[in-house]
């Protein structure tokens, strides 16, 4: 996360998830919290792979939701990697991780109000 500033990540978030520019403030709050946190070492990883959408019969690149269901500090301590066939850039991985942590991760109390804005 710290490899990119928010101004580099937000346009990528909006490209990956059209319409998310309206959530700029809560995403910025999450980013600001995340870059101040101290990562907790974890033996688990966030692995991006080519996945199959059963409902739409399409393939997409992503990581399992379960990769993000820990606390933000633990998620920050996980290795992020790409399996063969995943052509997401580093900034795209950072953007995707940011969004997934906001919706799936165990966020700190200071993010509560911003998360409510995301859930509207």
C-alpha positions in Angstrom: 0.0 0.0 0.0 2.8 2.4 0.9 4.4 2.0 -2.6 1.6 4.2 -4.0 0.0 7.4 -2.8 -3.8 7.6 -2.8 -3.9 9.8 -5.9 -2.2 7.0 -7.9 -4.5 4.3 -6.5 -7.9 6.0 -6.8 -8.1 6.3 -10.6 -7.2 2.6 -10.8 -10.0 1.8 -8.3 -12.4 3.7 -10.5 -11.2 1.9 -13.6 -11.6 -1.5 -12.0 -14.9 -0.7 -10.3 -16.7 2.0 -12.4 -18.6 4.5 -10.4 -16.5 4.2 -7.2 -15.3 7.8 -7.6 -18.3 8.8 -5.5 -16.7 6.8 -2.6 -13.4 8.7 -2.7 -13.6 10.1 0.8 -14.2 6.7 2.6 -11.6 5.0 0.5 -9.1 7.8 1.3 -9.9 7.4 5.0 -9.2 3.6 4.6 -5.9 4.3 2.8 -4.8 6.8 5.4 -5.5 4.3 8.2 -3.8 1.5 6.4 -0.5 3.3 5.6 -0.1 4.3 9.3 -0.6 0.7 10.5 2.1 -1.6 11.5 1.7 -4.9 9.6 1.5 -8.1 11.6 3.6 -11.0 10.1 1.5 -13.7 8.6 2.3 -17.0 7.0 -0.8 -16.7 4.9 -0.9 -15.0 1.5 -3.1 -13.1 -0.8 -2.9 -15.0 -4.2 -4.4 -13.5 -7.3 -5.4 -16.0 -9.8 -7.7 -16.5 -12.8 -11.1 -17.4 -11.4 -14.3 -18.6 -13.0 -17.7 -16.8 -12.4 -20.2 -19.7 -12.4 -23.2 -17.4 -12.8 -21.9 -15.4 -15.7 -19.8 -18.1 -17.2 -16.8 -15.7 -17.4 -13.2 -15.7 -16.2 -11.8 -12.8 -14.1 -8.7 -12.1 -12.1 -9.0 -11.9 -8.3 -8.2 -13.4 -4.9 -10.5 -15.5 -2.7 -12.6 -13.4 -0.4 -11.2 -15.4 2.5 -7.8 -13.8 1.9 -9.1 -10.5 3.3 -11.2 -11.7 6.3 -8.6 -11.0 8.9 -7.7 -7.8 10.6 -6.2 -5.0 8.5 -2.9 -5.4 10.3 -2.7 -9.1 9.5 -3.7 -8.6 5.9 -1.0 -6.0 5.5 1.5 -8.6 6.7 0.5 -11.1 4.0 2.5 -11.7 0.9 0.7 -10.7 -2.3 1.4 -12.8 -5.4 0.1 -13.5 -8.8 -0.4 -17.0 -10.3 0.4 -17.7 -13.9 -2.0 -15.9 -16.3 -2.7 -12.9 -14.0 -1.6 -9.7 -15.7 -2.6 -7.2 -13.0 0.0 -4.5 -12.3 1.3 -3.7 -8.9 -0.9 -0.6 -8.6 -3.9 -2.7 -9.7 -3.2 -5.2 -6.9 -2.9 -2.4 -4.4 -6.2 -0.9 -5.6 -8.0 -4.2 -5.4 -6.6 -5.0 -2.0 -7.8 -1.6 -0.7 -11.4 -2.2 -1.9 -11.4 -5.8 -0.6 -10.1 -4.7 2.8 -12.8 -2.1 3.1 -15.6 -4.6 2.4 -14.3 -7.9 3.7 -11.6 -7.1 6.3 -11.9 -6.7 10.0 -11.5 -2.9 10.1 -10.5 -0.8 13.0 -13.1 1.2 14.9 -11.9 4.5 13.4 -13.1 3.3 10.0 -16.7 2.6 11.2 -18.3 5.9 9.9 -16.5 5.8 6.6 -17.5 2.2 6.1 -21.1 3.1 6.6 -20.8 5.6 3.7 -19.4 2.8 1.5 -22.3 0.5 2.4 -25.0 3.0 1.2 
